Amino acid sequence: MAVQAQSAPDRGGAIPPDVFSRLSVDSRECLQRLLAHPEPAMPDFGLVKQAAVLIGLFERPGMELEVLLTTRAKTMRRQPSQTALPGGRVDLEDESVYHTARREASEEVDLPLDSQHVHYLTTLEPVITVLPLGAHHRNHIVVIPVVVFISDPTILDGLTRNPDEVDFIFSHPLRGVLDGFPSEQYRAGLERIGGEWWPHEEEFHSISDRLGVTGPHRMHRFRTSKSPIKGLTSDILIQAATVAYGRPPTYDIYAKDQEPFTAILSTVVAELPGILEQDEKDRLAGRVQEKGEKKVEWGAIDGGPGVRSAESWSAA
């Protein structure tokens, strides 16, 4: 099924000129690049589940362009205690992915749906979740990032987390994702090196190359003031920062032989119907594996030992 990127408000509509003029030069240029970024034509995603996330950008006086983030509740079934962008599954009644992203942000952090201070900028190219070896293709989710600018950052002070879904609400400078390190003014508030949230040796940006069901993938982790940015959230924000700042990151994004998300997405969309059909044939023939979820692992690129996934997945 294809989803609609349109049915969103006019791009950049009603950003107050006085607000725009008070932004830093960098932030103004970022918004202009995002407004000029062509909205992607959404393909038919077939049987792959779909979700949308909100990249909420804002600038406080004297600071940089930041992105609104959450730490998922530790009780969540998927990705507990991990950094996320507000968002969730696309419902059939959602008129657009913009509506999905805004609805989910309202449900998770109480960002007002009718706020005149939230301005649509663009929709970015879809990405797809990367799964460990042995996980079933049915676990894949296509995620569509929707970018907005919050022209009055004081409304963020009134956000309220939904305790069933969110443990913390925080933010991070977008340029810090592009550079691999935040500017000096943000460093004092970062989580402690060696602590629960940042057990890595690297000071700001850690990577590891792993092998999943769709091939090699580079895992990026960025140190923040709360939970680290990693996983699909890091992939999405790298894309957003690259578009906004008009330049590539200062580090290599991809592992050796890693395919782009467009190729991975096409492969999963094409193969999933046949996989599900074979599953049904196996079920009817009595060749069904034990139901439920199993622990699976990420393979090592260099041929070393794999790394056990922290989560359980429906196994292939």
Contacts in CASP RR format, 6 or more apart in sequence:
PFRMAT RR
TARGET T0000
AUTHOR 0000-0000-0000
METHOD contacts of the structure
MODEL  1
MAVQAQSAPDRGGAIPPDVFSRLSVDSRECLQRLLAHPEPAMPDFGLVKQ
AAVLIGLFERPGMELEVLLTTRAKTMRRQPSQTALPGGRVDLEDESVYHT
ARREASEEVDLPLDSQHVHYLTTLEPVITVLPLGAHHRNHIVVIPVVVFI
SDPTILDGLTRNPDEVDFIFSHPLRGVLDGFPSEQYRAGLERIGGEWWPH
EEEFHSISDRLGVTGPHRMHRFRTSKSPIKGLTSDILIQAATVAYGRPPT
YDIYAKDQEPFTAILSTVVAELPGILEQDEKDRLAGRVQEKGEKKVEWGA
IDGGPGVRSAESWSAA
1 44 0 8 1.000
1 45 0 8 1.000
1 46 0 8 1.000
1 50 0 8 1.000
2 42 0 8 1.000
2 43 0 8 1.000
2 44 0 8 1.000
2 45 0 8 1.000
3 42 0 8 1.000
3 45 0 8 1.000
3 50 0 8 1.000
3 52 0 8 1.000
3 90 0 8 1.000
3 96 0 8 1.000
3 97 0 8 1.000
3 144 0 8 1.000
4 42 0 8 1.000
4 95 0 8 1.000
4 96 0 8 1.000
4 97 0 8 1.000
5 39 0 8 1.000
5 40 0 8 1.000
5 41 0 8 1.000
5 42 0 8 1.000
5 96 0 8 1.000
5 97 0 8 1.000
5 98 0 8 1.000
5 123 0 8 1.000
5 144 0 8 1.000
6 39 0 8 1.000
6 96 0 8 1.000
7 95 0 8 1.000
7 96 0 8 1.000
7 98 0 8 1.000
7 99 0 8 1.000
8 96 0 8 1.000
8 98 0 8 1.000
8 99 0 8 1.000
8 120 0 8 1.000
8 123 0 8 1.000
8 146 0 8 1.000
9 98 0 8 1.000
9 119 0 8 1.000
9 120 0 8 1.000
10 120 0 8 1.000
11 35 0 8 1.000
11 120 0 8 1.000
11 121 0 8 1.000
11 122 0 8 1.000
12 31 0 8 1.000
12 35 0 8 1.000
12 119 0 8 1.000
12 120 0 8 1.000
12 121 0 8 1.000
12 149 0 8 1.000
13 119 0 8 1.000
13 120 0 8 1.000
14 116 0 8 1.000
14 119 0 8 1.000
15 31 0 8 1.000
15 119 0 8 1.000
15 149 0 8 1.000
15 151 0 8 1.000
16 151 0 8 1.000
19 151 0 8 1.000
19 152 0 8 1.000
20 28 0 8 1.000
20 31 0 8 1.000
22 61 0 8 1.000
23 31 0 8 1.000
23 59 0 8 1.000
24 59 0 8 1.000
24 62 0 8 1.000
24 64 0 8 1.000
24 65 0 8 1.000
26 64 0 8 1.000
26 65 0 8 1.000
26 175 0 8 1.000
26 245 0 8 1.000
27 59 0 8 1.000
27 64 0 8 1.000
27 65 0 8 1.000
30 57 0 8 1.000
30 65 0 8 1.000
30 174 0 8 1.000
30 244 0 8 1.000
30 245 0 8 1.000
31 57 0 8 1.000
31 121 0 8 1.000
31 149 0 8 1.000
31 244 0 8 1.000
33 243 0 8 1.000
33 244 0 8 1.000
33 245 0 8 1.000
33 246 0 8 1.000
34 121 0 8 1.000
34 122 0 8 1.000
34 147 0 8 1.000
34 149 0 8 1.000
34 243 0 8 1.000
34 244 0 8 1.000
35 121 0 8 1.000
35 122 0 8 1.000
37 121 0 8 1.000
37 122 0 8 1.000
37 124 0 8 1.000
37 243 0 8 1.000
39 122 0 8 1.000
39 123 0 8 1.000
40 123 0 8 1.000
40 124 0 8 1.000
40 125 0 8 1.000
40 126 0 8 1.000
42 97 0 8 1.000
42 126 0 8 1.000
42 144 0 8 1.000
43 265 0 8 1.000
43 266 0 8 1.000
43 269 0 8 1.000
44 269 0 8 1.000
45 126 0 8 1.000
45 142 0 8 1.000
45 265 0 8 1.000
45 269 0 8 1.000
46 269 0 8 1.000
46 272 0 8 1.000
46 273 0 8 1.000
47 269 0 8 1.000
47 272 0 8 1.000
47 273 0 8 1.000
47 276 0 8 1.000
48 128 0 8 1.000
48 140 0 8 1.000
48 141 0 8 1.000
48 142 0 8 1.000
48 265 0 8 1.000
48 268 0 8 1.000
48 269 0 8 1.000
48 272 0 8 1.000
49 89 0 8 1.000
49 140 0 8 1.000
49 141 0 8 1.000
49 142 0 8 1.000
50 89 0 8 1.000
50 90 0 8 1.000
50 97 0 8 1.000
50 141 0 8 1.000
50 142 0 8 1.000
50 143 0 8 1.000
50 144 0 8 1.000
51 87 0 8 1.000
51 88 0 8 1.000
51 89 0 8 1.000
51 90 0 8 1.000
51 100 0 8 1.000
51 141 0 8 1.000
51 142 0 8 1.000
51 143 0 8 1.000
51 144 0 8 1.000
52 87 0 8 1.000
52 88 0 8 1.000
52 90 0 8 1.000
52 97 0 8 1.000
52 98 0 8 1.000
52 100 0 8 1.000
52 101 0 8 1.000
52 104 0 8 1.000
52 143 0 8 1.000
52 144 0 8 1.000
52 145 0 8 1.000
52 146 0 8 1.000
53 84 0 8 1.000
53 85 0 8 1.000
53 86 0 8 1.000
53 87 0 8 1.000
53 88 0 8 1.000
53 101 0 8 1.000
53 104 0 8 1.000
53 143 0 8 1.000
53 144 0 8 1.000
53 145 0 8 1.000
53 146 0 8 1.000
53 236 0 8 1.000
54 68 0 8 1.000
54 85 0 8 1.000
54 86 0 8 1.000
54 87 0 8 1.000
54 101 0 8 1.000
54 102 0 8 1.000
54 104 0 8 1.000
54 105 0 8 1.000
54 111 0 8 1.000
54 146 0 8 1.000
54 148 0 8 1.000
55 67 0 8 1.000
55 85 0 8 1.000
55 124 0 8 1.000
55 145 0 8 1.000
55 146 0 8 1.000
55 147 0 8 1.000
55 148 0 8 1.000
55 236 0 8 1.000
55 237 0 8 1.000
55 240 0 8 1.000
56 67 0 8 1.000
56 68 0 8 1.000
56 85 0 8 1.000
56 147 0 8 1.000
56 148 0 8 1.000
56 149 0 8 1.000
56 150 0 8 1.000
57 65 0 8 1.000
57 66 0 8 1.000
57 67 0 8 1.000
57 68 0 8 1.000
57 121 0 8 1.000
57 147 0 8 1.000
57 148 0 8 1.000
57 149 0 8 1.000
57 150 0 8 1.000
57 174 0 8 1.000
57 244 0 8 1.000
58 65 0 8 1.000
58 66 0 8 1.000
58 68 0 8 1.000
58 149 0 8 1.000
58 150 0 8 1.000
58 151 0 8 1.000
58 153 0 8 1.000
58 156 0 8 1.000
58 171 0 8 1.000
59 65 0 8 1.000
59 66 0 8 1.000
59 153 0 8 1.000
60 66 0 8 1.000
60 153 0 8 1.000
63 173 0 8 1.000
63 185 0 8 1.000
64 173 0 8 1.000
64 174 0 8 1.000
64 175 0 8 1.000
64 183 0 8 1.000
64 185 0 8 1.000
64 186 0 8 1.000
65 173 0 8 1.000
65 174 0 8 1.000
65 175 0 8 1.000
65 244 0 8 1.000
66 171 0 8 1.000
66 172 0 8 1.000
66 173 0 8 1.000
66 174 0 8 1.000
67 85 0 8 1.000
67 171 0 8 1.000
67 172 0 8 1.000
67 173 0 8 1.000
67 174 0 8 1.000
67 237 0 8 1.000
67 240 0 8 1.000
68 85 0 8 1.000
68 86 0 8 1.000
68 109 0 8 1.000
68 111 0 8 1.000
68 150 0 8 1.000
68 156 0 8 1.000
68 169 0 8 1.000
68 171 0 8 1.000
69 83 0 8 1.000
69 84 0 8 1.000
69 85 0 8 1.000
69 169 0 8 1.000
69 170 0 8 1.000
69 171 0 8 1.000
69 172 0 8 1.000
69 224 0 8 1.000
69 226 0 8 1.000
69 229 0 8 1.000
69 233 0 8 1.000
70 83 0 8 1.000
70 84 0 8 1.000
70 85 0 8 1.000
70 86 0 8 1.000
70 108 0 8 1.000
70 109 0 8 1.000
70 161 0 8 1.000
70 165 0 8 1.000
70 166 0 8 1.000
70 167 0 8 1.000
70 168 0 8 1.000
70 169 0 8 1.000
70 170 0 8 1.000
71 81 0 8 1.000
71 82 0 8 1.000
71 83 0 8 1.000
71 84 0 8 1.000
71 166 0 8 1.000
71 167 0 8 1.000
71 168 0 8 1.000
71 170 0 8 1.000
71 226 0 8 1.000
71 227 0 8 1.000
72 79 0 8 1.000
72 80 0 8 1.000
72 81 0 8 1.000
72 82 0 8 1.000
72 83 0 8 1.000
72 84 0 8 1.000
72 165 0 8 1.000
72 166 0 8 1.000
72 167 0 8 1.000
73 80 0 8 1.000
73 81 0 8 1.000
73 163 0 8 1.000
73 164 0 8 1.000
73 165 0 8 1.000
73 166 0 8 1.000
73 167 0 8 1.000
74 80 0 8 1.000
74 81 0 8 1.000
74 167 0 8 1.000
75 164 0 8 1.000
76 165 0 8 1.000
78 311 0 8 1.000
79 311 0 8 1.000
81 167 0 8 1.000
81 227 0 8 1.000
82 227 0 8 1.000
82 230 0 8 1.000
82 231 0 8 1.000
82 233 0 8 1.000
83 224 0 8 1.000
83 226 0 8 1.000
83 227 0 8 1.000
83 228 0 8 1.000
83 229 0 8 1.000
83 230 0 8 1.000
83 233 0 8 1.000
84 233 0 8 1.000
85 145 0 8 1.000
85 233 0 8 1.000
85 236 0 8 1.000
85 237 0 8 1.000
86 101 0 8 1.000
86 104 0 8 1.000
86 105 0 8 1.000
86 108 0 8 1.000
86 109 0 8 1.000
86 111 0 8 1.000
87 100 0 8 1.000
87 101 0 8 1.000
87 104 0 8 1.000
87 105 0 8 1.000
87 108 0 8 1.000
88 100 0 8 1.000
88 101 0 8 1.000
88 104 0 8 1.000
89 100 0 8 1.000
89 141 0 8 1.000
90 97 0 8 1.000
90 100 0 8 1.000
90 144 0 8 1.000
91 100 0 8 1.000
94 100 0 8 1.000
94 103 0 8 1.000
97 123 0 8 1.000
97 144 0 8 1.000
97 146 0 8 1.000
98 120 0 8 1.000
98 123 0 8 1.000
98 146 0 8 1.000
100 146 0 8 1.000
101 144 0 8 1.000
101 146 0 8 1.000
102 111 0 8 1.000
102 113 0 8 1.000
102 118 0 8 1.000
102 146 0 8 1.000
102 148 0 8 1.000
103 113 0 8 1.000
105 111 0 8 1.000
106 112 0 8 1.000
106 113 0 8 1.000
107 162 0 8 1.000
107 165 0 8 1.000
108 161 0 8 1.000
108 162 0 8 1.000
108 165 0 8 1.000
108 166 0 8 1.000
109 159 0 8 1.000
109 160 0 8 1.000
109 161 0 8 1.000
109 162 0 8 1.000
109 166 0 8 1.000
109 169 0 8 1.000
110 158 0 8 1.000
110 159 0 8 1.000
110 160 0 8 1.000
110 161 0 8 1.000
110 162 0 8 1.000
111 118 0 8 1.000
111 155 0 8 1.000
111 159 0 8 1.000
112 118 0 8 1.000
112 155 0 8 1.000
115 155 0 8 1.000
117 150 0 8 1.000
117 151 0 8 1.000
117 152 0 8 1.000
117 155 0 8 1.000
118 148 0 8 1.000
118 149 0 8 1.000
118 150 0 8 1.000
118 151 0 8 1.000
119 148 0 8 1.000
119 149 0 8 1.000
119 150 0 8 1.000
119 151 0 8 1.000
120 146 0 8 1.000
120 147 0 8 1.000
120 148 0 8 1.000
121 147 0 8 1.000
121 148 0 8 1.000
121 149 0 8 1.000
122 147 0 8 1.000
122 243 0 8 1.000
123 144 0 8 1.000
123 145 0 8 1.000
123 146 0 8 1.000
123 147 0 8 1.000
124 144 0 8 1.000
124 145 0 8 1.000
124 146 0 8 1.000
124 147 0 8 1.000
124 236 0 8 1.000
124 239 0 8 1.000
124 240 0 8 1.000
124 243 0 8 1.000
125 239 0 8 1.000
125 261 0 8 1.000
125 262 0 8 1.000
126 142 0 8 1.000
126 143 0 8 1.000
126 144 0 8 1.000
126 145 0 8 1.000
126 261 0 8 1.000
126 265 0 8 1.000
127 142 0 8 1.000
127 143 0 8 1.000
127 145 0 8 1.000
127 232 0 8 1.000
127 235 0 8 1.000
127 236 0 8 1.000
127 239 0 8 1.000
127 261 0 8 1.000
127 265 0 8 1.000
128 140 0 8 1.000
128 141 0 8 1.000
128 142 0 8 1.000
128 143 0 8 1.000
128 261 0 8 1.000
128 264 0 8 1.000
128 265 0 8 1.000
128 268 0 8 1.000
129 139 0 8 1.000
129 140 0 8 1.000
129 141 0 8 1.000
129 143 0 8 1.000
129 232 0 8 1.000
130 212 0 8 1.000
130 214 0 8 1.000
130 217 0 8 1.000
130 231 0 8 1.000
130 232 0 8 1.000
130 235 0 8 1.000
130 264 0 8 1.000
131 137 0 8 1.000
131 139 0 8 1.000
131 140 0 8 1.000
131 212 0 8 1.000
131 213 0 8 1.000
131 214 0 8 1.000
131 313 0 8 1.000
132 210 0 8 1.000
132 212 0 8 1.000
132 213 0 8 1.000
132 296 0 8 1.000
132 297 0 8 1.000
132 298 0 8 1.000
132 299 0 8 1.000
132 309 0 8 1.000
132 313 0 8 1.000
133 211 0 8 1.000
133 212 0 8 1.000
133 213 0 8 1.000
133 296 0 8 1.000
133 297 0 8 1.000
133 298 0 8 1.000
133 299 0 8 1.000
134 213 0 8 1.000
134 296 0 8 1.000
134 313 0 8 1.000
134 315 0 8 1.000
134 316 0 8 1.000
135 213 0 8 1.000
135 296 0 8 1.000
135 309 0 8 1.000
135 313 0 8 1.000
135 314 0 8 1.000
135 315 0 8 1.000
135 316 0 8 1.000
136 275 0 8 1.000
136 313 0 8 1.000
136 314 0 8 1.000
136 315 0 8 1.000
136 316 0 8 1.000
137 213 0 8 1.000
137 268 0 8 1.000
137 271 0 8 1.000
137 272 0 8 1.000
137 275 0 8 1.000
137 316 0 8 1.000
138 272 0 8 1.000
138 275 0 8 1.000
138 276 0 8 1.000
138 314 0 8 1.000
139 313 0 8 1.000
139 314 0 8 1.000
140 268 0 8 1.000
140 272 0 8 1.000
142 265 0 8 1.000
143 232 0 8 1.000
143 236 0 8 1.000
145 236 0 8 1.000
145 239 0 8 1.000
145 240 0 8 1.000
147 240 0 8 1.000
150 156 0 8 1.000
156 171 0 8 1.000
159 169 0 8 1.000
161 167 0 8 1.000
161 168 0 8 1.000
161 169 0 8 1.000
168 226 0 8 1.000
168 227 0 8 1.000
170 224 0 8 1.000
170 225 0 8 1.000
170 226 0 8 1.000
172 182 0 8 1.000
172 186 0 8 1.000
172 222 0 8 1.000
172 224 0 8 1.000
172 225 0 8 1.000
172 229 0 8 1.000
173 182 0 8 1.000
173 183 0 8 1.000
173 186 0 8 1.000
174 237 0 8 1.000
174 240 0 8 1.000
174 241 0 8 1.000
174 244 0 8 1.000
174 245 0 8 1.000
175 182 0 8 1.000
175 183 0 8 1.000
175 241 0 8 1.000
175 245 0 8 1.000
176 182 0 8 1.000
176 183 0 8 1.000
176 186 0 8 1.000
176 222 0 8 1.000
176 241 0 8 1.000
177 222 0 8 1.000
177 229 0 8 1.000
177 234 0 8 1.000
177 237 0 8 1.000
177 238 0 8 1.000
177 240 0 8 1.000
177 241 0 8 1.000
177 249 0 8 1.000
178 238 0 8 1.000
178 241 0 8 1.000
178 242 0 8 1.000
178 245 0 8 1.000
178 247 0 8 1.000
178 249 0 8 1.000
178 250 0 8 1.000
179 249 0 8 1.000
179 250 0 8 1.000
180 204 0 8 1.000
180 205 0 8 1.000
180 222 0 8 1.000
180 249 0 8 1.000
180 250 0 8 1.000
180 251 0 8 1.000
181 203 0 8 1.000
181 204 0 8 1.000
181 205 0 8 1.000
182 190 0 8 1.000
182 204 0 8 1.000
186 225 0 8 1.000
189 225 0 8 1.000
190 198 0 8 1.000
190 204 0 8 1.000
190 223 0 8 1.000
190 224 0 8 1.000
190 225 0 8 1.000
191 197 0 8 1.000
191 198 0 8 1.000
191 223 0 8 1.000
191 224 0 8 1.000
191 225 0 8 1.000
191 226 0 8 1.000
191 228 0 8 1.000
192 198 0 8 1.000
193 200 0 8 1.000
193 203 0 8 1.000
193 223 0 8 1.000
194 200 0 8 1.000
197 223 0 8 1.000
197 224 0 8 1.000
197 226 0 8 1.000
197 227 0 8 1.000
197 228 0 8 1.000
198 223 0 8 1.000
198 228 0 8 1.000
200 206 0 8 1.000
200 221 0 8 1.000
200 223 0 8 1.000
203 223 0 8 1.000
204 222 0 8 1.000
204 223 0 8 1.000
205 220 0 8 1.000
205 221 0 8 1.000
205 222 0 8 1.000
205 223 0 8 1.000
205 251 0 8 1.000
206 220 0 8 1.000
206 221 0 8 1.000
206 223 0 8 1.000
207 218 0 8 1.000
207 219 0 8 1.000
207 220 0 8 1.000
207 221 0 8 1.000
207 251 0 8 1.000
208 218 0 8 1.000
208 219 0 8 1.000
209 216 0 8 1.000
209 217 0 8 1.000
209 218 0 8 1.000
209 219 0 8 1.000
209 255 0 8 1.000
209 256 0 8 1.000
209 301 0 8 1.000
210 216 0 8 1.000
210 217 0 8 1.000
210 219 0 8 1.000
210 255 0 8 1.000
210 298 0 8 1.000
210 299 0 8 1.000
210 300 0 8 1.000
210 301 0 8 1.000
210 307 0 8 1.000
211 217 0 8 1.000
211 298 0 8 1.000
211 299 0 8 1.000
211 300 0 8 1.000
211 301 0 8 1.000
212 298 0 8 1.000
212 299 0 8 1.000
213 316 0 8 1.000
214 259 0 8 1.000
214 264 0 8 1.000
214 267 0 8 1.000
214 268 0 8 1.000
215 257 0 8 1.000
215 258 0 8 1.000
215 259 0 8 1.000
216 255 0 8 1.000
216 256 0 8 1.000
216 257 0 8 1.000
216 258 0 8 1.000
216 301 0 8 1.000
217 255 0 8 1.000
217 258 0 8 1.000
218 252 0 8 1.000
218 253 0 8 1.000
218 254 0 8 1.000
218 255 0 8 1.000
218 258 0 8 1.000
219 230 0 8 1.000
219 231 0 8 1.000
219 234 0 8 1.000
220 229 0 8 1.000
220 230 0 8 1.000
220 231 0 8 1.000
220 234 0 8 1.000
220 235 0 8 1.000
220 238 0 8 1.000
220 253 0 8 1.000
221 228 0 8 1.000
221 229 0 8 1.000
221 230 0 8 1.000
221 231 0 8 1.000
221 234 0 8 1.000
222 228 0 8 1.000
222 229 0 8 1.000
222 230 0 8 1.000
222 234 0 8 1.000
229 237 0 8 1.000
235 261 0 8 1.000
238 249 0 8 1.000
238 253 0 8 1.000
241 249 0 8 1.000
242 248 0 8 1.000
242 249 0 8 1.000
255 301 0 8 1.000
256 301 0 8 1.000
275 316 0 8 1.000
282 288 0 8 1.000
289 315 0 8 1.000
292 314 0 8 1.000
293 312 0 8 1.000
293 313 0 8 1.000
293 314 0 8 1.000
293 315 0 8 1.000
294 312 0 8 1.000
294 313 0 8 1.000
294 314 0 8 1.000
294 315 0 8 1.000
295 308 0 8 1.000
295 309 0 8 1.000
295 312 0 8 1.000
296 309 0 8 1.000
296 312 0 8 1.000
296 313 0 8 1.000
296 315 0 8 1.000
297 306 0 8 1.000
297 307 0 8 1.000
297 308 0 8 1.000
297 309 0 8 1.000
298 306 0 8 1.000
298 307 0 8 1.000
298 309 0 8 1.000
299 306 0 8 1.000
299 307 0 8 1.000
300 306 0 8 1.000
300 307 0 8 1.000
END
